[in-house]
């Protein structure tokens, strides 16, 4: 009886704290792209958890066009872009670019049109979820707008295709500044620039030249350079050697997925795309998993943790910590895990378990 009374009081206190927090915070409108495949159901899970936590978020839900928008040359419409530009903050589920020619990929359109120049992915070991590596704590920061993903390709003659890699001083300096400032703000000790300047002497040479110039302005942060292929070998040998990693676009695409593999996969890895003047679009970077779409089997953790990054970006640190801690506790206990984490729980079961934690009670049987 005493334990039941104590639990009830804790639940009531938690509810009062959430109510007070909700009353004291003005509503914030954020763009939401539910996405494709499992996207809509994991988006609903995140919305339910945010609501239970008392997050003052009003969602402006956006859906892609059915045909290519001539204004964007993509299924991403001008209205989709305008929503993010208006609200300056958003959350995106997984999207699949339809197979075809003559239009840009969905993600490339969003990054280029919104000038989301830095992709930030924290990779950290989850307490209680065992992988081959312990105590991983890495941040990958990827230049997001140029490099091999500039989208400049043409056929020189039949059977010969030329794809241009573009590296500019402006973009390289901007992402290096972001990486060092991130390290300073988050009390990180080291920034490693990954490159292939031994081969691409001008392109990657310019990138690391910009990193060196920025590093001089941050004397309290250790700066090092690693050739990208050697860095990959070092990461899988001993990830503790690294802290914050900054790199051009293609290398970042590969290395950030490699780092996700160290902690259990993309289903556990959040991601943020950051632009100028505080604009940011957080996203789940895993696929749309059409084979399990609509079956209540999807894992919403990556999108949820990306939502936590969104709350922190908005300065709602206490709310972010509440949600993050609740999810980590459910994963650590191991009773409610989705199939990709070795469990048998549904998306709904997992979501409810997190909500139970947020409300101060024990996870329901």
C-alpha contacts under 8 A as a table, 3 or more apart, distances in Angstrom:
res1	aa1	res2	aa2	distance
1	X	4	X	5.07
1	X	5	X	6.17
2	X	5	X	5.11
2	X	6	X	6.09
3	X	6	X	5.02
3	X	7	X	6.12
4	X	7	X	5.12
4	X	8	X	6.13
5	X	8	X	5.04
5	X	9	X	6.21
6	X	9	X	5.16
6	X	10	X	6.22
7	X	10	X	5.04
7	X	11	X	6.16
7	X	360	X	7.61
7	X	361	X	6.35
8	X	11	X	5.06
8	X	12	X	6.17
8	X	361	X	7.85
9	X	12	X	5.04
9	X	13	X	6.07
10	X	13	X	5.10
10	X	14	X	6.07
10	X	360	X	5.91
10	X	361	X	7.41
11	X	14	X	5.10
11	X	15	X	6.17
11	X	359	X	5.73
11	X	360	X	4.73
11	X	361	X	5.99
12	X	15	X	5.09
12	X	16	X	6.17
13	X	16	X	5.09
13	X	17	X	6.16
14	X	17	X	5.13
14	X	18	X	6.21
14	X	358	X	7.81
14	X	359	X	5.95
14	X	360	X	5.91
15	X	18	X	5.11
15	X	19	X	6.09
15	X	359	X	6.49
16	X	19	X	5.02
16	X	20	X	6.08
17	X	20	X	5.16
17	X	21	X	6.11
18	X	21	X	5.09
18	X	22	X	6.09
18	X	53	X	6.51
18	X	54	X	5.44
19	X	22	X	5.09
19	X	23	X	6.19
19	X	54	X	6.83
20	X	23	X	5.17
20	X	24	X	6.22
21	X	24	X	5.22
21	X	25	X	6.30
21	X	54	X	7.15
22	X	25	X	5.44
22	X	26	X	7.85
22	X	54	X	5.53
22	X	55	X	6.76
22	X	56	X	6.14
23	X	26	X	7.60
25	X	56	X	6.58
26	X	56	X	6.69
27	X	56	X	4.73
27	X	57	X	5.74
27	X	58	X	6.46
28	X	56	X	6.03
28	X	57	X	4.95
28	X	58	X	5.85
29	X	57	X	5.76
29	X	58	X	4.54
29	X	59	X	5.74
29	X	60	X	6.61
29	X	87	X	6.24
30	X	57	X	6.66
30	X	58	X	6.21
30	X	59	X	5.20
30	X	60	X	5.89
30	X	84	X	7.66
30	X	87	X	5.84
30	X	88	X	7.57
30	X	89	X	5.35
30	X	90	X	5.01
30	X	91	X	7.40
31	X	59	X	5.83
31	X	60	X	4.65
31	X	61	X	5.92
31	X	62	X	6.83
31	X	83	X	6.29
31	X	84	X	5.83
31	X	87	X	6.83
31	X	89	X	6.42
31	X	90	X	4.32
31	X	91	X	6.28
32	X	59	X	6.01
32	X	60	X	5.82
32	X	61	X	4.69
32	X	62	X	5.92
32	X	90	X	5.70
32	X	91	X	5.00
32	X	92	X	5.85
33	X	61	X	6.06
33	X	62	X	5.17
33	X	63	X	6.19
33	X	90	X	7.87
33	X	91	X	6.33
33	X	92	X	4.57
33	X	93	X	5.84
34	X	39	X	5.18
34	X	40	X	4.77
34	X	43	X	5.60
34	X	61	X	7.38
34	X	62	X	7.45
34	X	63	X	7.33
34	X	92	X	6.16
34	X	93	X	4.91
34	X	94	X	7.54
35	X	38	X	7.88
35	X	39	X	4.77
35	X	40	X	6.22
35	X	63	X	7.35
35	X	92	X	6.76
35	X	93	X	4.68
35	X	94	X	5.15
35	X	95	X	4.96
35	X	288	X	7.98
36	X	39	X	5.00
36	X	40	X	6.72
36	X	93	X	7.36
36	X	94	X	6.05
36	X	95	X	5.17
36	X	96	X	6.62
36	X	288	X	5.86
37	X	40	X	7.18
37	X	94	X	7.63
37	X	95	X	7.83
37	X	288	X	4.60
37	X	289	X	5.92
37	X	290	X	4.85
37	X	293	X	5.10
37	X	294	X	7.74
38	X	41	X	5.64
38	X	42	X	6.32
38	X	94	X	7.71
38	X	288	X	5.54
38	X	289	X	6.15
38	X	290	X	6.69
38	X	292	X	7.13
38	X	293	X	4.57
38	X	294	X	6.69
38	X	298	X	6.42
39	X	42	X	5.43
39	X	43	X	5.97
39	X	93	X	4.99
39	X	94	X	5.59
39	X	95	X	7.66
39	X	288	X	6.49
40	X	43	X	5.06
40	X	44	X	6.26
40	X	93	X	7.51
41	X	44	X	5.08
41	X	45	X	6.37
41	X	294	X	7.23
41	X	296	X	7.45
41	X	298	X	7.70
42	X	45	X	4.91
42	X	46	X	6.29
42	X	93	X	7.82
42	X	298	X	6.83
42	X	299	X	7.03
42	X	300	X	4.77
42	X	303	X	7.18
42	X	347	X	7.63
43	X	46	X	5.13
43	X	47	X	6.19
43	X	93	X	6.81
43	X	300	X	7.54
43	X	303	X	7.39
44	X	47	X	5.03
44	X	48	X	6.15
45	X	48	X	5.17
45	X	49	X	6.29
45	X	300	X	6.73
45	X	347	X	7.59
45	X	348	X	7.32
45	X	351	X	6.02
46	X	49	X	5.15
46	X	50	X	6.07
46	X	300	X	7.10
46	X	303	X	7.18
46	X	304	X	5.53
46	X	307	X	7.61
47	X	50	X	5.14
47	X	51	X	6.11
48	X	51	X	5.13
48	X	52	X	6.21
48	X	351	X	7.87
49	X	52	X	5.07
49	X	53	X	6.17
49	X	323	X	7.66
49	X	351	X	6.96
49	X	354	X	7.22
49	X	355	X	5.86
50	X	53	X	5.09
50	X	54	X	6.28
50	X	55	X	5.21
50	X	57	X	7.79
50	X	323	X	7.80
51	X	54	X	5.15
51	X	55	X	5.87
51	X	56	X	7.98
52	X	55	X	7.69
52	X	355	X	6.18
52	X	358	X	7.16
52	X	359	X	7.49
53	X	319	X	6.98
53	X	322	X	7.52
53	X	323	X	6.95
53	X	355	X	7.65
53	X	358	X	6.29
53	X	359	X	7.74
54	X	319	X	7.88
55	X	319	X	6.74
60	X	83	X	7.62
62	X	80	X	6.13
62	X	83	X	7.92
63	X	80	X	7.35
64	X	75	X	5.82
64	X	76	X	5.35
64	X	77	X	6.46
64	X	80	X	7.19
65	X	68	X	6.83
65	X	69	X	7.17
65	X	75	X	5.12
65	X	76	X	6.27
65	X	77	X	6.04
66	X	75	X	6.79
67	X	75	X	5.95
68	X	72	X	7.87
68	X	73	X	6.03
68	X	74	X	4.95
68	X	75	X	4.58
68	X	76	X	7.61
68	X	77	X	7.87
68	X	103	X	7.22
69	X	72	X	5.55
69	X	73	X	5.53
69	X	74	X	5.54
69	X	75	X	5.82
69	X	76	X	6.94
69	X	77	X	5.56
69	X	78	X	7.44
70	X	73	X	4.94
70	X	74	X	7.29
71	X	77	X	7.52
71	X	78	X	6.58
72	X	75	X	7.81
72	X	76	X	6.92
72	X	77	X	6.50
72	X	78	X	6.54
72	X	109	X	7.53
73	X	102	X	7.73
73	X	103	X	5.18
73	X	104	X	6.24
74	X	77	X	6.98
74	X	103	X	5.21
74	X	104	X	5.28
74	X	105	X	6.88
74	X	106	X	6.62
74	X	109	X	6.92
75	X	103	X	7.97
75	X	106	X	6.73
76	X	80	X	6.26
76	X	81	X	7.40
76	X	106	X	6.15
76	X	109	X	7.06
76	X	110	X	7.53
77	X	80	X	5.09
77	X	81	X	6.59
78	X	81	X	5.20
78	X	82	X	6.11
79	X	82	X	4.94
79	X	83	X	6.20
80	X	83	X	5.36
80	X	84	X	6.89
81	X	84	X	5.41
81	X	85	X	6.26
81	X	110	X	7.27
81	X	113	X	7.62
81	X	114	X	7.23
82	X	85	X	4.93
82	X	86	X	5.92
83	X	86	X	5.14
83	X	87	X	6.23
84	X	87	X	5.31
84	X	88	X	5.37
84	X	89	X	6.09
84	X	90	X	6.26
84	X	281	X	7.82
85	X	88	X	5.20
85	X	89	X	7.94
85	X	114	X	7.44
85	X	279	X	7.53
87	X	90	X	7.61
88	X	278	X	6.93
88	X	279	X	4.52
88	X	280	X	6.34
89	X	279	X	5.79
89	X	280	X	5.03
89	X	281	X	5.72
89	X	310	X	7.55
90	X	280	X	6.49
90	X	281	X	4.60
90	X	282	X	6.13
90	X	310	X	7.60
91	X	281	X	5.59
91	X	282	X	4.73
91	X	283	X	5.58
91	X	306	X	7.46
91	X	307	X	6.65
91	X	310	X	7.53
92	X	281	X	7.02
92	X	282	X	6.11
92	X	283	X	4.51
92	X	284	X	6.59
92	X	303	X	7.81
93	X	283	X	5.89
93	X	284	X	5.52
93	X	285	X	7.95
93	X	303	X	6.76
94	X	283	X	7.42
94	X	284	X	5.93
94	X	285	X	6.42
94	X	286	X	6.42
94	X	287	X	5.76
94	X	288	X	5.32
95	X	106	X	7.27
95	X	107	X	7.84
95	X	287	X	7.29
95	X	288	X	6.31
96	X	106	X	7.45
96	X	287	X	7.74
96	X	288	X	6.85
97	X	105	X	5.58
97	X	106	X	5.77
100	X	103	X	7.67
104	X	108	X	6.76
104	X	109	X	6.24
105	X	108	X	5.26
105	X	109	X	6.11
106	X	109	X	5.19
106	X	110	X	6.42
107	X	110	X	5.18
107	X	111	X	6.22
108	X	111	X	5.19
108	X	112	X	5.94
109	X	112	X	5.33
109	X	113	X	5.75
110	X	113	X	5.45
110	X	114	X	5.76
110	X	115	X	7.92
110	X	116	X	7.71
111	X	114	X	5.46
111	X	115	X	5.56
111	X	116	X	4.82
111	X	117	X	7.11
111	X	144	X	6.84
111	X	145	X	6.56
111	X	273	X	7.67
112	X	115	X	4.99
112	X	116	X	6.67
112	X	145	X	5.84
113	X	116	X	7.98
114	X	275	X	7.20
115	X	145	X	7.05
115	X	275	X	5.68
115	X	276	X	7.45
116	X	119	X	7.56
116	X	144	X	6.58
116	X	145	X	7.16
116	X	273	X	5.51
116	X	274	X	4.95
116	X	275	X	4.11
116	X	276	X	7.48
116	X	279	X	7.81
116	X	280	X	7.15
116	X	281	X	7.88
117	X	143	X	5.83
117	X	144	X	4.69
117	X	145	X	5.55
117	X	171	X	7.56
117	X	174	X	7.98
117	X	175	X	6.94
117	X	273	X	7.11
117	X	274	X	6.10
117	X	275	X	5.48
118	X	141	X	6.37
118	X	142	X	5.60
118	X	143	X	5.06
118	X	144	X	5.25
118	X	175	X	6.04
118	X	178	X	7.64
118	X	273	X	5.65
118	X	274	X	5.20
118	X	275	X	6.84
119	X	140	X	7.84
119	X	141	X	5.51
119	X	142	X	5.00
119	X	143	X	6.57
119	X	144	X	6.05
119	X	271	X	6.97
119	X	272	X	5.64
119	X	273	X	4.48
119	X	274	X	6.38
120	X	139	X	6.94
120	X	140	X	5.81
120	X	141	X	4.70
120	X	142	X	6.66
120	X	271	X	5.70
120	X	272	X	5.11
120	X	273	X	6.34
120	X	274	X	7.70
121	X	139	X	5.68
121	X	140	X	5.26
121	X	141	X	6.64
121	X	256	X	6.92
121	X	269	X	7.13
121	X	270	X	6.01
121	X	271	X	4.64
121	X	272	X	6.56
122	X	137	X	7.48
122	X	138	X	5.89
122	X	139	X	4.48
122	X	140	X	6.52
122	X	269	X	7.03
122	X	270	X	6.62
122	X	271	X	7.17
123	X	136	X	6.92
123	X	137	X	5.80
123	X	138	X	5.08
123	X	139	X	6.09
123	X	140	X	7.89
123	X	259	X	6.39
123	X	260	X	6.05
123	X	263	X	6.82
123	X	269	X	6.34
123	X	270	X	7.95
124	X	135	X	7.00
124	X	136	X	4.92
124	X	137	X	4.31
124	X	138	X	6.25
124	X	263	X	6.42
125	X	129	X	7.68
125	X	133	X	7.79
125	X	134	X	6.32
125	X	135	X	5.44
125	X	136	X	5.04
125	X	137	X	6.70
125	X	263	X	5.27
126	X	129	X	5.52
126	X	130	X	7.79
126	X	263	X	7.26
126	X	328	X	6.87
126	X	331	X	7.98
126	X	332	X	7.57
127	X	130	X	7.81
127	X	328	X	7.02
127	X	331	X	7.98
127	X	332	X	5.78
128	X	331	X	7.01
128	X	332	X	4.11
128	X	333	X	7.04
128	X	334	X	7.71
129	X	331	X	6.90
129	X	332	X	6.00
129	X	334	X	7.99
130	X	133	X	7.80
130	X	134	X	7.66
131	X	134	X	7.03
131	X	262	X	7.25
131	X	263	X	6.25
131	X	264	X	6.35
132	X	262	X	7.18
133	X	136	X	6.72
133	X	262	X	6.28
133	X	263	X	7.05
135	X	240	X	7.75
136	X	239	X	6.42
136	X	240	X	6.46
136	X	262	X	7.46
136	X	263	X	7.08
137	X	240	X	7.38
137	X	243	X	6.93
138	X	239	X	7.89
138	X	242	X	6.72
138	X	243	X	5.07
138	X	244	X	6.01
138	X	245	X	7.71
138	X	259	X	7.71
139	X	243	X	6.35
139	X	244	X	4.74
139	X	245	X	6.16
140	X	244	X	5.98
140	X	245	X	4.83
140	X	246	X	6.11
140	X	252	X	7.21
140	X	255	X	7.76
140	X	256	X	5.96
141	X	175	X	7.79
141	X	179	X	6.52
141	X	244	X	7.37
141	X	245	X	5.93
141	X	246	X	4.70
141	X	247	X	6.63
141	X	252	X	7.04
142	X	175	X	7.52
142	X	246	X	5.79
142	X	247	X	5.26
142	X	248	X	5.83
142	X	249	X	5.64
142	X	251	X	7.85
142	X	252	X	4.78
142	X	253	X	7.37
143	X	146	X	7.23
143	X	171	X	7.46
143	X	172	X	7.26
143	X	175	X	5.85
143	X	246	X	7.72
143	X	247	X	6.32
143	X	248	X	4.97
143	X	249	X	4.92
143	X	252	X	7.33
144	X	248	X	7.63
144	X	249	X	5.50
145	X	149	X	7.20
145	X	150	X	6.83
145	X	171	X	7.83
145	X	249	X	7.24
146	X	149	X	5.49
146	X	150	X	4.57
146	X	165	X	7.47
146	X	166	X	5.82
146	X	167	X	6.51
146	X	171	X	7.90
146	X	248	X	7.95
146	X	249	X	6.54
147	X	150	X	5.77
147	X	165	X	4.77
147	X	166	X	4.69
147	X	167	X	5.49
147	X	248	X	6.31
147	X	249	X	5.51
147	X	250	X	6.83
148	X	151	X	7.41
148	X	163	X	7.48
148	X	164	X	6.49
148	X	165	X	4.39
148	X	166	X	6.68
148	X	249	X	6.86
148	X	250	X	6.12
149	X	152	X	7.89
149	X	165	X	7.32
149	X	249	X	6.86
149	X	250	X	7.02
150	X	164	X	7.32
150	X	165	X	6.73
150	X	166	X	6.53
151	X	163	X	7.86
151	X	164	X	7.82
152	X	163	X	5.93
152	X	164	X	5.53
152	X	165	X	7.91
153	X	161	X	7.10
153	X	162	X	5.63
153	X	163	X	4.31
153	X	164	X	6.25
154	X	161	X	5.76
154	X	162	X	5.51
154	X	163	X	6.66
155	X	158	X	6.59
155	X	159	X	7.42
155	X	160	X	5.75
155	X	161	X	4.25
155	X	162	X	6.09
156	X	160	X	5.64
156	X	161	X	5.75
156	X	162	X	6.49
157	X	160	X	5.39
157	X	161	X	7.40
158	X	161	X	7.93
165	X	203	X	7.85
166	X	203	X	7.33
167	X	171	X	7.44
167	X	172	X	7.16
167	X	203	X	5.61
167	X	204	X	7.45
167	X	206	X	7.35
167	X	207	X	7.05
168	X	171	X	5.53
168	X	172	X	6.12
168	X	206	X	7.55
168	X	207	X	7.74
169	X	172	X	5.21
169	X	173	X	5.90
169	X	206	X	6.81
169	X	207	X	7.14
169	X	210	X	6.69
170	X	173	X	5.38
170	X	174	X	6.11
171	X	174	X	5.07
171	X	175	X	6.30
172	X	175	X	5.46
172	X	176	X	6.13
172	X	206	X	7.93
172	X	207	X	5.49
172	X	210	X	6.16
172	X	211	X	7.39
172	X	248	X	7.80
173	X	176	X	5.06
173	X	177	X	5.99
173	X	207	X	7.76
173	X	210	X	5.25
173	X	211	X	6.58
173	X	214	X	7.07
174	X	177	X	5.18
174	X	178	X	6.30
175	X	178	X	4.96
175	X	179	X	6.18
175	X	246	X	7.72
176	X	179	X	5.06
176	X	180	X	6.28
176	X	210	X	7.25
176	X	211	X	5.47
176	X	214	X	6.57
176	X	246	X	6.95
177	X	180	X	5.36
177	X	181	X	5.99
177	X	214	X	6.23
178	X	181	X	5.17
178	X	182	X	5.90
179	X	182	X	5.09
179	X	183	X	6.18
179	X	191	X	7.36
179	X	244	X	7.37
179	X	245	X	7.86
179	X	246	X	6.45
180	X	183	X	4.99
180	X	184	X	6.16
180	X	191	X	6.88
180	X	214	X	7.74
180	X	215	X	7.28
180	X	218	X	7.13
180	X	221	X	7.74
181	X	184	X	5.03
181	X	185	X	6.01
182	X	185	X	5.15
182	X	186	X	5.99
182	X	188	X	7.99
183	X	186	X	5.29
183	X	187	X	5.86
183	X	188	X	4.56
183	X	189	X	6.91
183	X	190	X	7.33
183	X	191	X	7.29
183	X	221	X	7.70
183	X	244	X	6.89
184	X	187	X	5.19
184	X	188	X	6.08
184	X	189	X	7.91
184	X	221	X	7.45
185	X	188	X	7.76
188	X	221	X	7.60
188	X	243	X	6.98
188	X	244	X	7.32
189	X	220	X	7.80
189	X	221	X	5.35
189	X	222	X	6.19
189	X	243	X	7.11
190	X	221	X	5.38
190	X	222	X	4.50
190	X	223	X	5.85
190	X	224	X	7.76
190	X	242	X	7.45
190	X	243	X	5.71
190	X	244	X	6.17
191	X	221	X	7.05
191	X	222	X	6.28
191	X	223	X	5.12
191	X	224	X	6.54
191	X	242	X	7.93
191	X	243	X	6.46
191	X	244	X	4.76
191	X	245	X	5.69
191	X	246	X	7.10
192	X	223	X	5.95
192	X	224	X	4.86
192	X	225	X	5.45
192	X	226	X	6.83
192	X	242	X	7.19
192	X	243	X	7.50
192	X	244	X	6.20
192	X	245	X	4.76
192	X	246	X	6.19
193	X	208	X	6.89
193	X	211	X	7.17
193	X	223	X	7.82
193	X	224	X	6.38
193	X	225	X	4.78
193	X	226	X	6.23
193	X	245	X	5.92
193	X	246	X	4.96
193	X	247	X	5.71
194	X	225	X	6.00
194	X	226	X	5.00
194	X	227	X	5.63
194	X	228	X	5.03
194	X	231	X	7.24
194	X	245	X	7.05
194	X	246	X	6.35
194	X	247	X	5.09
194	X	248	X	7.78
194	X	251	X	7.69
195	X	204	X	5.91
195	X	207	X	7.87
195	X	208	X	7.29
195	X	225	X	7.54
195	X	226	X	6.49
195	X	227	X	5.06
195	X	228	X	5.23
195	X	247	X	6.59
195	X	248	X	7.44
195	X	251	X	7.76
196	X	199	X	5.78
196	X	200	X	5.99
196	X	201	X	7.74
196	X	204	X	5.97
196	X	227	X	5.41
196	X	228	X	6.16
197	X	200	X	4.80
197	X	201	X	4.58
197	X	202	X	7.31
197	X	203	X	7.32
197	X	204	X	4.66
197	X	205	X	4.96
197	X	208	X	7.91
197	X	227	X	7.56
198	X	201	X	5.85
198	X	227	X	7.89
200	X	203	X	5.62
200	X	204	X	5.58
200	X	205	X	6.91
201	X	204	X	5.88
201	X	205	X	4.82
201	X	206	X	7.87
202	X	205	X	4.81
202	X	206	X	5.86
203	X	206	X	5.39
203	X	207	X	6.64
204	X	207	X	4.86
204	X	208	X	6.33
205	X	208	X	5.47
205	X	209	X	6.08
206	X	209	X	4.98
206	X	210	X	6.26
207	X	210	X	5.33
207	X	211	X	6.41
207	X	248	X	7.61
208	X	211	X	4.79
208	X	212	X	6.07
208	X	225	X	7.79
209	X	212	X	5.18
209	X	213	X	6.37
210	X	213	X	5.14
210	X	214	X	6.33
211	X	214	X	5.20
211	X	215	X	6.01
212	X	215	X	4.97
212	X	216	X	6.45
213	X	216	X	5.51
213	X	217	X	7.39
214	X	217	X	5.54
214	X	218	X	7.17
215	X	218	X	5.24
215	X	219	X	6.92
215	X	221	X	7.71
215	X	223	X	6.48
216	X	219	X	5.98
218	X	221	X	5.74
219	X	222	X	7.30
226	X	230	X	6.88
226	X	231	X	5.88
227	X	230	X	5.52
227	X	231	X	6.13
228	X	231	X	4.91
228	X	232	X	6.30
228	X	251	X	7.15
229	X	232	X	5.20
229	X	233	X	6.60
230	X	233	X	5.12
230	X	234	X	6.18
231	X	234	X	4.94
231	X	235	X	5.99
232	X	235	X	5.06
232	X	236	X	6.50
232	X	255	X	7.01
232	X	258	X	7.83
233	X	236	X	5.52
233	X	237	X	6.19
234	X	237	X	4.96
234	X	238	X	5.85
234	X	239	X	6.81
234	X	241	X	7.68
235	X	238	X	5.41
235	X	239	X	4.40
235	X	240	X	7.88
235	X	241	X	7.54
235	X	242	X	7.59
235	X	259	X	7.64
236	X	239	X	6.19
236	X	262	X	7.58
238	X	241	X	6.11
239	X	242	X	5.93
240	X	243	X	7.34
242	X	245	X	7.23
246	X	252	X	7.63
247	X	251	X	6.32
247	X	252	X	5.70
248	X	251	X	5.83
248	X	252	X	6.05
249	X	252	X	5.15
249	X	253	X	6.28
250	X	253	X	5.09
250	X	254	X	6.53
251	X	254	X	5.28
251	X	255	X	5.92
252	X	255	X	5.15
252	X	256	X	5.66
253	X	256	X	5.70
253	X	257	X	6.61
254	X	257	X	5.44
254	X	258	X	6.30
255	X	258	X	4.87
255	X	259	X	6.16
256	X	259	X	5.10
256	X	260	X	6.26
257	X	260	X	4.94
257	X	261	X	6.38
257	X	265	X	7.85
257	X	266	X	7.08
258	X	261	X	5.16
258	X	262	X	6.83
259	X	262	X	5.19
259	X	263	X	7.18
260	X	263	X	5.61
260	X	264	X	6.49
260	X	265	X	4.89
260	X	266	X	5.57
260	X	268	X	7.66
260	X	269	X	6.16
261	X	264	X	5.32
261	X	265	X	4.49
261	X	266	X	7.09
262	X	265	X	7.15
263	X	268	X	7.68
264	X	267	X	7.59
264	X	268	X	6.64
264	X	341	X	7.99
265	X	268	X	5.93
265	X	269	X	6.89
266	X	269	X	4.99
266	X	270	X	7.98
266	X	285	X	6.60
266	X	286	X	5.32
266	X	302	X	7.03
267	X	284	X	7.92
267	X	286	X	6.21
267	X	299	X	6.68
267	X	300	X	7.54
267	X	301	X	6.34
267	X	302	X	5.13
267	X	340	X	7.93
268	X	301	X	5.57
268	X	302	X	4.70
268	X	305	X	7.80
269	X	284	X	7.51
269	X	285	X	7.68
269	X	301	X	7.77
269	X	302	X	5.02
269	X	305	X	7.32
269	X	306	X	7.92
270	X	282	X	7.87
270	X	283	X	6.93
270	X	284	X	6.11
270	X	285	X	7.46
270	X	302	X	4.97
270	X	303	X	6.55
270	X	304	X	7.82
270	X	305	X	5.25
270	X	306	X	4.46
270	X	309	X	7.60
271	X	282	X	5.75
271	X	283	X	5.44
271	X	284	X	6.32
271	X	285	X	6.85
271	X	306	X	5.61
271	X	309	X	7.83
272	X	280	X	6.88
272	X	281	X	5.98
272	X	282	X	4.13
272	X	283	X	6.14
272	X	306	X	6.79
272	X	309	X	7.15
272	X	310	X	7.84
273	X	280	X	5.58
273	X	281	X	5.14
273	X	282	X	5.80
273	X	283	X	7.73
274	X	278	X	7.29
274	X	279	X	6.13
274	X	280	X	4.46
274	X	281	X	6.57
275	X	278	X	6.41
275	X	279	X	5.04
275	X	280	X	5.84
276	X	279	X	5.86
280	X	310	X	7.90
281	X	310	X	7.93
282	X	306	X	5.56
282	X	307	X	6.85
282	X	309	X	7.28
282	X	310	X	6.38
283	X	303	X	6.28
283	X	306	X	5.88
283	X	307	X	7.99
284	X	302	X	5.40
284	X	303	X	4.76
284	X	306	X	6.59
285	X	302	X	7.72
286	X	302	X	7.95
288	X	293	X	7.83
289	X	292	X	5.91
289	X	293	X	6.31
290	X	293	X	4.89
292	X	295	X	5.52
292	X	296	X	7.63
292	X	297	X	6.34
292	X	298	X	6.91
293	X	296	X	7.37
293	X	297	X	7.71
293	X	298	X	7.37
294	X	297	X	7.88
295	X	298	X	7.74
296	X	346	X	5.53
296	X	347	X	5.24
296	X	348	X	6.73
297	X	338	X	6.63
297	X	339	X	7.11
297	X	345	X	7.50
297	X	346	X	4.91
297	X	347	X	5.26
298	X	338	X	6.97
298	X	346	X	7.25
298	X	347	X	5.47
299	X	302	X	7.69
299	X	338	X	5.88
299	X	339	X	7.98
299	X	340	X	7.35
299	X	347	X	5.96
300	X	303	X	5.55
300	X	304	X	5.96
300	X	347	X	7.12
301	X	304	X	4.90
301	X	305	X	5.94
301	X	327	X	7.81
302	X	305	X	5.22
302	X	306	X	6.08
303	X	306	X	4.92
303	X	307	X	6.12
304	X	307	X	4.90
304	X	308	X	6.31
305	X	308	X	4.77
305	X	309	X	6.35
305	X	324	X	6.85
306	X	309	X	4.97
306	X	310	X	6.33
307	X	310	X	4.83
307	X	311	X	6.34
308	X	311	X	5.08
308	X	312	X	6.32
308	X	320	X	4.95
308	X	321	X	7.72
308	X	323	X	7.11
308	X	324	X	6.67
309	X	312	X	5.11
309	X	313	X	6.11
309	X	320	X	7.40
310	X	313	X	5.00
310	X	314	X	6.31
311	X	314	X	5.03
311	X	315	X	6.36
311	X	316	X	5.11
311	X	317	X	6.64
311	X	319	X	7.20
311	X	320	X	5.58
312	X	315	X	4.94
312	X	316	X	5.31
312	X	317	X	5.05
312	X	320	X	6.07
313	X	316	X	7.49
316	X	319	X	5.63
316	X	320	X	6.25
317	X	320	X	5.01
317	X	321	X	6.09
318	X	321	X	5.12
318	X	322	X	6.18
319	X	322	X	5.08
319	X	323	X	6.35
320	X	323	X	5.41
320	X	324	X	6.03
321	X	324	X	5.04
321	X	325	X	5.83
322	X	325	X	5.34
322	X	326	X	6.15
322	X	358	X	6.90
323	X	326	X	5.17
323	X	327	X	6.26
323	X	354	X	7.88
323	X	358	X	6.94
324	X	327	X	5.33
324	X	328	X	6.17
325	X	328	X	5.09
325	X	329	X	6.04
326	X	329	X	5.15
326	X	330	X	6.37
326	X	354	X	5.56
326	X	355	X	7.79
326	X	357	X	5.45
326	X	358	X	5.98
327	X	330	X	5.23
327	X	331	X	6.28
327	X	354	X	5.52
328	X	331	X	5.16
328	X	332	X	6.01
329	X	332	X	5.07
329	X	333	X	6.14
329	X	357	X	7.96
330	X	333	X	5.28
330	X	334	X	6.55
330	X	335	X	7.38
330	X	336	X	6.55
330	X	337	X	7.91
330	X	350	X	7.85
330	X	353	X	6.65
330	X	354	X	6.31
330	X	357	X	7.75
331	X	334	X	5.29
331	X	335	X	7.70
331	X	336	X	6.93
331	X	337	X	6.40
333	X	336	X	7.67
334	X	337	X	6.10
334	X	343	X	7.71
335	X	343	X	7.66
336	X	343	X	6.85
336	X	344	X	7.52
336	X	345	X	5.47
336	X	349	X	6.76
336	X	350	X	5.39
336	X	353	X	7.01
337	X	341	X	5.88
337	X	342	X	6.82
337	X	343	X	4.53
337	X	344	X	6.36
337	X	345	X	5.35
337	X	346	X	7.84
337	X	350	X	6.33
338	X	341	X	5.54
338	X	342	X	6.70
338	X	343	X	4.95
338	X	344	X	5.54
338	X	345	X	4.84
338	X	346	X	5.96
338	X	347	X	6.67
338	X	350	X	7.12
339	X	342	X	5.06
339	X	343	X	4.73
339	X	344	X	5.30
339	X	345	X	6.88
340	X	343	X	7.16
345	X	348	X	7.98
345	X	349	X	5.83
345	X	350	X	6.40
346	X	349	X	5.09
346	X	350	X	6.29
347	X	350	X	5.26
347	X	351	X	6.08
348	X	351	X	5.05
348	X	352	X	6.05
349	X	352	X	5.17
349	X	353	X	6.18
350	X	353	X	5.13
350	X	354	X	6.46
351	X	354	X	5.28
351	X	355	X	6.34
352	X	355	X	4.97
352	X	356	X	6.08
353	X	356	X	5.05
353	X	357	X	6.36
353	X	363	X	5.43
353	X	364	X	6.87
354	X	357	X	5.09
354	X	358	X	6.29
354	X	363	X	7.90
355	X	358	X	4.97
355	X	359	X	6.22
356	X	359	X	5.16
356	X	360	X	6.56
356	X	361	X	5.64
356	X	362	X	6.59
356	X	363	X	5.57
356	X	364	X	7.11
357	X	360	X	5.27
357	X	361	X	5.70
357	X	362	X	6.44
357	X	363	X	6.36
358	X	361	X	7.59
